[in-house]
Amino acid sequence: MAAPAAVGTNNARRDASDDEIVLGVLDVVERDPSVTQRSVARELGIALGLANAYLKRCARTGLIKVGQVPPRRYAYYLTPRGFAEKSRLTATYLARSFSFFREARTQCSELFGLAAARGQRRLALLGAGDLAEIAGLVAREHPVEILGCIAVGGAARLAADLAALGAVDAVVVTALTDPRGAFEAALRAVGADRVYVPALLRVRMPATAAARDGGAP
């Protein structure tokens, strides 16, 4: 599965809220640890000084770790606390986003179409909530069947829940709270070629799995 799309960026980000800027910074750093302050500013559509201030603030509060790499460059890495905060901010952003329904509907439709084309028609949703409800509605427009919606848990619990549903071809992550944790549990339980995640959840495929699957979605 291809890595989820990056945060949308344009000049409108100049009016973004504090939480949105923090989320944007964390998202950019997770995608590319070698980013510069200038590239962060350009991608988020904010002033260079503001990008610098937010990077320093994220480092000071333990959301990112800064390492120096030659020649005189810095690399930024999300800490476990940073990953947790990114998940929280993503859920908050989606809950109040006017475009959430439209994005969720479009992305779920694309994923279901892709799964059906691969012969994966018996699907399970991982994570209850608004996204799961939208996915359930969109699934009716495709030759797929939603066998059930599973609560988020560890890989062992997920494997057991999937077995209880019968022959499940693939899992679609619909968890708004800790989607990264749900995604990783699904990867361990069924493998990367059987896991789908909407790009709006901002979850990246681990490098090892992406390399193994040739970067395919």
C-alpha positions in Angstrom: 0.0 0.0 0.0 1.3 3.4 -0.9 2.1 5.8 1.9 -0.9 8.0 2.6 -1.0 11.4 0.9 0.7 14.3 2.6 -1.1 17.1 4.3 -2.6 19.4 1.8 -0.8 22.7 1.6 -1.5 26.1 0.2 -1.5 29.7 1.2 -4.6 29.2 3.3 -2.4 27.5 5.8 -1.3 31.0 6.9 -4.5 31.2 8.8 -4.2 27.7 10.3 -4.8 27.2 13.9 -2.1 26.4 16.4 -3.0 22.7 16.4 -3.1 22.5 12.7 0.4 23.9 12.4 1.7 21.5 15.0 0.0 18.6 13.1 1.5 19.8 9.9 5.0 20.0 11.3 4.7 16.5 12.8 3.3 15.1 9.5 6.1 16.7 7.4 8.8 15.5 9.8 7.4 11.9 9.8 7.5 11.9 6.0 11.0 13.3 5.6 13.3 13.6 8.6 15.8 15.6 6.4 13.4 18.5 6.0 14.7 22.0 6.5 13.0 24.9 8.2 12.6 26.5 4.8 10.9 23.5 3.3 8.6 23.2 6.3 7.6 26.8 5.9 7.0 26.4 2.2 4.9 23.2 2.6 2.8 24.6 5.4 2.4 28.0 3.8 3.8 29.8 6.9 6.6 32.3 7.5 10.1 30.9 7.9 10.4 32.4 11.4 7.2 30.7 12.4 8.3 27.3 11.1 11.5 27.7 13.1 9.6 28.6 16.2 7.3 25.5 15.8 10.1 23.1 15.2 11.9 24.4 18.3 8.7 24.2 20.3 8.0 20.6 19.2 11.6 19.7 20.1 11.3 21.4 23.5 8.1 19.6 24.3 9.5 16.2 23.4 7.4 15.7 20.2 10.4 15.5 17.9 14.1 14.7 18.4 16.8 16.7 16.6 20.0 15.1 15.4 22.9 16.6 13.5 24.0 15.1 10.2 26.9 16.3 8.1 27.6 18.8 6.6 26.0 21.1 9.2 22.5 19.8 8.6 19.8 18.6 11.0 17.5 15.6 11.0 14.2 15.6 12.8 12.5 12.5 14.1 9.2 11.9 15.8 9.4 10.6 19.3 6.8 8.1 20.7 5.2 11.1 22.3 5.2 12.8 18.9 3.4 9.9 17.3 0.8 9.9 20.0 0.2 13.6 19.7 0.0 13.4 15.9 -2.8 10.7 16.3 -4.7 12.9 18.7 -4.4 16.0 16.6 -5.5 14.1 13.5 -8.6 12.8 15.2 -9.5 16.3 16.4 -8.8 17.9 13.0 -11.0 15.3 11.2 -13.8 15.6 13.7 -14.2 19.3 13.0 -13.2 19.4 9.3 -16.0 20.3 6.9 -14.3 18.3 4.2 -14.1 15.1 6.2 -17.2 13.4 4.8 -16.2 14.3 1.2 -12.6 13.1 1.6 -13.7 10.0 3.5 -16.3 9.0 0.9 -13.8 9.6 -2.0 -10.9 7.8 -0.4 -13.0 4.8 0.8 -14.5 4.5 -2.7 -11.0 4.4 -4.2 -9.8 1.8 -1.7 -12.9 -0.5 -2.2 -12.4 -0.2 -6.0 -8.8 -1.2 -5.6 -9.6 -4.1 -3.3 -12.3 -5.4 -5.6 -9.9 -5.2 -8.6 -7.5 -7.4 -6.7 -10.1 -9.9 -5.9 -10.4 -8.9 -2.3 -14.1 -8.6 -1.8 -14.7 -9.8 1.8 -13.5 -7.0 4.0 -13.4 -6.1 7.7 -13.3 -2.6 9.1 -10.8 -1.9 11.9 -12.1 0.8 14.3 -15.6 2.1 14.9 -16.8 5.6 14.5 -17.7 8.2 11.8 -15.2 6.9 9.3 -16.4 3.3 9.7 -20.0 4.4 9.2 -19.1 6.3 6.0 -17.1 3.3 4.8 -20.1 1.0 5.4 -22.3 3.2 3.2 -19.7 3.6 0.4 -19.2 -0.2 0.3 -22.7 -0.7 -1.0 -21.6 1.0 -4.2 -18.9 -1.5 -4.9 -18.7 -5.3 -5.3 -17.4 -5.8 -1.8 -18.9 -7.1 1.4 -18.2 -5.6 4.9 -18.2 -8.7 7.2 -17.9 -6.6 10.4 -16.3 -3.8 12.3 -13.6 -4.8 14.7 -12.5 -2.9 17.8 -8.9 -1.9 17.8 -6.6 -4.1 19.8 -3.3 -5.9 19.5 -2.3 -8.2 16.6 -3.3 -11.4 18.4 -6.7 -10.1 19.3 -7.2 -8.8 15.8 -6.3 -12.2 14.3 -8.8 -13.9 16.6 -11.6 -11.4 15.7 -10.9 -11.8 12.0 -11.0 -15.6 12.3 -14.4 -15.2 14.0 -15.7 -13.4 10.9 -14.7 -16.2 8.6 -12.7 -15.8 5.4 -11.6 -12.2 5.4 -9.7 -11.0 2.3 -8.5 -7.7 3.6 -8.8 -5.1 6.4 -9.6 -1.4 6.0 -8.4 0.8 8.9 -11.2 3.2 10.0 -9.9 4.0 13.5 -9.9 7.8 14.1 -8.2 7.3 17.5 -4.6 5.9 17.2 -4.9 4.9 13.5 -1.2 4.2 13.4 -1.5 1.7 16.2 -4.5 0.0 14.4 -2.5 0.0 11.1 0.5 -1.6 12.7 -1.6 -4.3 14.4 -3.3 -5.0 11.0 0.1 -5.3 9.3 1.3 -7.9 11.9 -2.0 -9.8 11.7 -2.6 -10.1 8.0 0.3 -8.6 6.1 0.8 -5.4 4.1 -0.9 -6.7 0.9 -4.2 -7.1 2.8 -4.3 -3.8 4.7 -5.9 -0.6 3.3 -5.9 2.8 5.0 -7.5 6.0 3.8 -4.9 8.8 3.2 -6.8 11.2 5.5 -5.6 9.2 8.5 -2.1 10.3 7.7 -0.5 6.9 8.4 2.7 5.9 6.6 3.6 2.5 5.5 6.7 1.3 7.4 9.8 1.4 5.2 10.4 -2.3 5.5 6.9 -3.3 4.4 6.9 -0.7 1.6 10.2 -2.0 0.3 9.0 -5.6 0.5 5.8 -4.8 -1.5 7.5 -2.6 -4.0 5.7 0.5 -2.7 2.4 -0.8 -4.1 -0.8 0.3 -2.4 
